Amino acid sequence: MDVKLNGEFSDNCVLIRNSHKQYIKNAKPLPAAFSPDGGMSTDWDKYTTPEESLARIGLTTKINGELKNTDFFNLFGLKVGDIKMIEGVNSIDFTPIFHNPQIYGKPNNPSHSDVHYVDVELRLKFSEIAFPINVDRSAVSLIISQS
């Protein structure tokens, strides 16, 4: 497949995708967990740990201004090599997010990457190749408390 890579992604790189537990069934993410809105948001494992990735969720505000509860989220990995094999994926872009000064509720993310595709039916393919990522939740709590 001819997927445009904007970043030095190898086939073994893992993109970390968070999913709210409402989109998880039998320890697998449902297709609804992979939304293409402006690019499917992920974190590149080259620049983050699973704990840092989940902590950023806990430092993000909901619409009502409250911080999100990390207990409601799980992380899944997608290997770049597997993503590249999915026909219809247009690009994988390294798109780090930095606010200076940092904005409360919108944490900086040096690992942010987007997977671009148009056909929403591809969400089923992402669901099939995703694998669970174990997270040390006590480390997540520590990262949040120190931020």
C-alpha positions as CSV (number, residue, x, y, z in Angstrom):
1,M,0.0,0.0,0.0
2,D,1.2,3.5,-0.8
3,V,0.7,5.4,2.5
4,K,2.4,8.8,2.8
5,L,4.6,9.0,5.9
6,N,5.3,12.4,7.4
7,G,7.8,11.4,10.1
8,E,10.4,8.7,10.4
9,F,8.0,5.9,11.1
10,S,9.3,2.3,10.8
11,D,6.9,-0.6,10.3
12,N,7.6,-1.6,14.0
13,C,6.6,1.8,15.4
14,V,3.5,1.6,17.5
15,L,0.8,4.3,17.5
16,I,-1.1,4.4,20.8
17,R,-4.8,5.0,20.6
18,N,-7.0,5.7,23.6
19,S,-10.5,4.4,23.8
20,H,-13.3,5.2,26.3
21,K,-14.5,2.0,27.9
22,Q,-17.9,2.4,26.2
23,Y,-16.2,1.5,22.9
24,I,-14.5,-1.7,24.2
25,K,-16.1,-5.1,24.2
26,N,-14.4,-8.4,25.2
27,A,-11.1,-6.5,25.7
28,K,-11.1,-5.3,22.0
29,P,-11.9,-1.8,20.8
30,L,-15.1,-1.5,18.7
31,P,-14.8,0.2,15.3
32,A,-16.4,3.3,16.8
33,A,-13.2,3.8,18.8
34,F,-11.4,4.8,15.6
35,S,-12.9,8.1,14.4
36,P,-11.3,9.7,11.3
37,D,-12.4,13.3,12.2
38,G,-9.6,15.4,10.8
39,G,-7.2,12.5,11.3
40,M,-7.4,9.7,13.8
41,S,-5.4,11.0,16.8
42,T,-2.7,8.8,18.2
43,D,0.5,9.0,20.2
44,W,3.8,7.7,18.7
45,D,5.6,5.3,21.1
46,K,9.0,6.9,20.0
47,Y,8.1,10.0,22.0
48,T,5.9,8.8,24.9
49,T,5.2,6.0,27.3
50,P,1.8,4.4,27.7
51,E,1.7,6.0,31.2
52,E,2.4,9.5,29.8
53,S,-0.2,9.0,27.1
54,L,-2.9,8.0,29.6
55,A,-1.9,10.8,31.9
56,R,-2.5,13.4,29.2
57,I,-6.1,12.2,29.1
58,G,-6.3,12.8,32.8
59,L,-5.0,16.4,32.2
60,T,-7.6,17.1,29.5
61,T,-10.9,18.8,30.3
62,K,-14.3,17.7,29.3
63,I,-16.8,20.2,27.8
64,N,-18.0,21.0,31.4
65,G,-14.5,21.9,32.5
66,E,-13.9,18.9,34.7
67,L,-10.8,16.8,34.1
68,K,-11.3,13.4,32.3
69,N,-11.1,10.3,34.5
70,T,-8.4,7.9,33.3
71,D,-10.3,5.0,34.8
72,F,-12.7,5.2,31.9
73,F,-10.0,4.8,29.3
74,N,-7.8,2.0,27.9
75,L,-5.0,2.1,25.5
76,F,-4.5,0.1,22.3
77,G,-1.6,-0.2,20.0
78,L,-1.5,-0.1,16.2
79,K,1.7,-1.1,14.4
80,V,2.6,1.3,11.6
81,G,3.4,-1.7,9.3
82,D,-0.1,-3.1,9.9
83,I,-1.7,0.3,9.2
84,K,0.2,0.7,6.0
85,M,-1.3,-2.6,4.7
86,I,-4.9,-1.2,5.0
87,E,-6.0,0.0,1.6
88,G,-7.5,3.5,2.0
89,V,-5.2,4.9,4.6
90,N,-3.8,8.1,3.0
91,S,-1.1,9.2,5.4
92,I,0.5,9.0,8.9
93,D,1.6,12.4,10.1
94,F,3.8,13.3,13.0
95,T,1.9,16.3,14.5
96,P,3.2,17.2,17.9
97,I,1.0,19.7,19.9
98,F,2.7,22.5,21.9
99,H,1.0,25.5,23.5
100,N,3.2,28.2,24.9
101,P,2.2,29.0,27.5
102,Q,0.6,25.7,28.1
103,I,-3.2,25.8,28.3
104,Y,-5.1,24.2,31.3
105,G,-7.0,21.2,30.1
106,K,-5.1,21.0,26.8
107,P,-1.8,19.3,27.6
108,N,1.2,19.5,25.3
109,N,1.8,16.3,23.4
110,P,5.2,15.7,21.9
111,S,4.1,12.4,20.5
112,H,0.9,13.3,18.7
113,S,0.4,11.7,15.3
114,D,-2.6,11.5,13.0
115,V,-3.7,8.7,10.7
116,H,-5.6,10.1,7.8
117,Y,-8.3,8.1,6.0
118,V,-11.7,8.9,4.5
119,D,-13.7,5.6,4.4
120,V,-15.3,5.1,7.8
121,E,-15.5,1.4,7.0
122,L,-11.8,1.2,7.7
123,R,-12.5,1.5,11.4
124,L,-13.3,-2.2,11.3
125,K,-9.8,-2.9,10.0
126,F,-8.3,-0.8,12.8
127,S,-10.3,-2.7,15.4
128,E,-9.0,-6.0,14.0
129,I,-5.3,-5.0,14.2
130,A,-5.4,-3.1,17.5
131,F,-3.8,-4.8,20.5
132,P,-4.2,-3.9,24.2
133,I,-1.4,-2.0,25.9
134,N,-0.8,-2.5,29.6
135,V,-0.5,0.6,31.7
136,D,0.9,1.1,35.2
137,R,-2.0,3.2,36.5
138,S,-0.2,4.2,39.7
139,A,2.5,5.8,37.6
140,V,-0.3,7.6,35.6
141,S,-1.7,9.0,38.9
142,L,1.8,10.1,39.9
143,I,2.4,11.9,36.6
144,I,-1.0,13.7,36.9
145,S,-0.3,14.7,40.5
146,Q,3.1,16.2,39.5
147,S,1.7,18.2,36.6
